[in-house]
Every structure is written in C-alpha cells, then in structure tokens.
Amino acid sequence: MSKDKLWGGRFTQPTDKFVEEFTASIQFDKRLYHQDIRGSIAHARMLGKQGIIPLEDVEQIVSGLRKILEQIEAGEFDFSISLEDIHMNIEARLSAAIGEAGKRLHTGRSRNDQVALDIRLYLRDEIVEITTYIDLLIDSLLNQAEANLDTLMPGFTHMQTAQPILFAHHMMAYVEMFKRDKGRLEDCLKRVNVLPLGAGALAGTTFPIDREYVAEQLGFPAITRNSLDAVSDRDFALEFLSDASILMMHLSRFSEELILWSTSAFQFIELSDGFCTGSSIMPQKKNPDVPELVRGKTGRVYGNLMAMLTVMKSLPLAYNKDMQEDKEPLFDSIDTVKGSLKIFADMIREMRVKSENMAKAAGQGFSTATDVADYLVRKGLAFRDAHEAVGKAVAYCVEKQTDITDLTLAEWQLFSDKIDNDIFACCTVAASVNARNIPGGTARERVCAEILKVRAGN
C-alpha cells in the first residue's frame, strides 16, 4: 500500500498493483547497487562531518550499507517491486536492519539527485572498462599489421579495385578509427565525471551540506553548478550513446569487410572456427556469424540513441518520470559495446590472412593505372593529358583482354611518345605501394612508422 512506502505519507489509498509493477524500475536498475551504496556512504559521512546527523548514526549507516553490499553480491538480497527502485530497496533494508539511524540517511538529498549520481558513477566505471576493450582490439589490429607488413592487397573505392595497398595499412585504418572512438569516450568522461548530489529534488537543500567533500570522497573533480540542470541533465548519457553508435558503426564496417573477405569469391581471410557456425542443411558451410551479429547489433545501439533522444526531447525542467526510461537503453548499449569489442579483439587476433590470394587480386583491375599517369606527369605531361592517355591504354587492354602490366613497349608508345623502358618498373604492384612514401601513405616504411607510434601511445 502507498501508506507503507517510504514516500507514502501523503497517500490514503494503496497503489494499484499493475501500476506498481508498471512504474517500478528495480527489475533493471538493481545493477546500480554498488554505485548506490558508494554514494550513500559518502553522503552519510558528509552528513556526520557537517553535524547534520550524529556520528554514531554514520557509523551504523556505513556498517549497515557494507553488509547490504555483501548480501547483494552473495545473492542473498531479495529485491522488492513494491519498493520500486534500487534506492528504496537498499534504504528500506538499511532501516529494517539498524533502525532509526537508517531513516536519517536520506537527509538532504532526493531520489532525483541520487539516481543522477548513480548513473554517473556507473557510466564512469563502464567507460573506463570499454576503453580497455578498445585497447585490446587495437592491440589485435597492430599484431595483424606487424605480421603482414609485406602482404599486398587491392584497395577499393565504390567496391571496385582502385590502387594496391598493404594489408597492414588497411588494419591501421581501423586503428585510427578506434583511437578516435577511445578519444571520444575519454572526452565524454569529462562531462560524466561531475557530481550532481546536493541538487536535491530540483532546488538544492536547506541543510549546510558540503558538496565538495562528497565529490572528493567519490573521485569527482567537479560539482554541478545548477540544481535544476543537475537532476534533469542526461546529456552525458546521450553523448555516450552517440559515441557508442559511432564505435559500433566502425565495428559494423569492419564486419562487412570480414564477411566479404571470407567469401569464396574473395578468399582473403579465414576466421577461426571458434567464431563461425555451420549450416543445418549444407555441410560445406562456414558462416561468419560473429561479424554478422555485430553488424546487426549496430542497429540496436542506434535505436537506443534514438529512444533516449525521443524521451528527452520534450521534457520540461526538472525531473520527470519519463527519465526512468534512460537506463535500459544505456545499459543495453554498454553491454552490447563491451561484448562486441571483446569478441572482435579475440576474433582478429586469431584471423588467418591468405596473403597469396590478396597479392594476386592486388594486381588485377588495372590497379596501377594511376602510377602510369604519375609516371607521365614526371615526364613532363600535364596530369589531365596523362590521365587521358592511360585511360586509352586501359580501354585498349579491355578490348585485347589483357592487363597494362603485360603491354609491350611498342604498345605503350601507342598512347604517348614519352613512355620508355622505365615504364615497366613503375607499374608493378610492389612499386606502386612503396612509391607512396609520404606521411599517412601505404609504403612499408610509413606503415612501420605508424605502428611504432601507436605502440608508443601516440
């Protein structure tokens, strides 16, 4: 009944049972138990330090909360839907265990600033863990790059063969993406890592609390500066969901390539059996289920971002019950990102590269045509004229069903009298790759340098 609830003094009738179940959040916010207890211990110590509650009560509260933490982690705590959320479940158990002292814990705070604190503490912990998973994936990519510094492959634009590159260079492209993802999360952490406790329900509190002391206890470098904003702000969670969506987009693009590369049409890589499944009817099949599933889960994380944006888009200040819907999308995205990163790091580490197939494909599709155009430019021809001459040479090869690497000097000279015997050295795949020896280029020397920079933390 409402009058039996910790907030039930104003009510004379019991809460409808279905309403009770519908409005409760304990089914999912119980994962905040550790953060809730940490925040309550810091709050209790501050209340005692400020003389707002007796120090002996603080000792009982801290001891009681630690026992509750042990009970939850041992699976001995029964969560109650009638108590709605993690905050009320813990507070009710504390009061039942230590009596009057437990009822003093909530002095000077509201569930509004309490839940804002719990989410910030939780997300702070999770961001740190997610960045460690990104580091593991980057390490796997670096290992593959180092092992394939001499592996040539075709680079693509529009999914058509464009120019040859090193497979290591391709891996390092994803290293750059995931480094940016890590940087975004670290930047997001600055806005997560702000203490909201002390904002009360929306206007602050009449008690002489010490917010800076609580911030110090919980490792927050700053406190919120406006009580209305503190309890109604979920920008930090939206920012995380946006960062998570970009990260998953990168994983999805990588997944698409792994799926393509593992097909019989490409045969560029082979994923370990541990990351694939078979067919119930076709005995020859080896399906790349892990990258396919990560590609699919990307839409789920996008959906969580849109759900949260939609929840927040029309809310007046300050707290509204709609904001209870912030946790499930956040929790789901955290779990999805962590799982995807972990499995990707392991999968990339065990991936086998079929370098001979890649090298063969790298020489197809007139991939060194641009090198011939550059050759003509160095001979004094304007680039547009060089482009036209090589385009005609390619058309000639298409008609003759041959490749530019197979043309004789006499055939080359049909398209430009500036072409000489040195043309043959410039239009090989290896020469094409190593000629791009500029910062950020695919030449072996440059890729090696980039690997060393990343290994050194740059």
Protein Blocks (a to p, Z undefined) as FASTA:
>chain_A
ZZlpmklmmpcbdcdfklmmmmpcklmmmmmmmmmmmmmmmmmmmmmmnomacfklmmmm
mmmmmmmmmmmmnopaccdfklopamlmmmmmmmmmnommlmmmmgoiafklmmmmmmmm
mmmmmmmmmmmmmmmmmmmmmmmmmmmmmbccdddehhiafbdcdfklmmmmmmmmmmmm
mmmmmmmmmmmmpcfehnlmmnopfbdcdfklmmmmnopabdcfbfklmmmpcklmmmmm
mmmmmmmmmmmmmmmmmmmmmpmklomaccdfklcccdfklmkbccdfklmmmmmmmmmm
mmmmmmmmmmmmmcccfbdfklmmmmmmmmmmmmmmmmmmmmmmmmmmmpccdfklmmmm
mmgghlmmmmmmmmmmmnopafklmmmmmmmmmmmmmmnopafklpcfklmmmmockbcf
klmmmmgmklmmmmmmcghiabfklmmmmmmmmmnoZZ
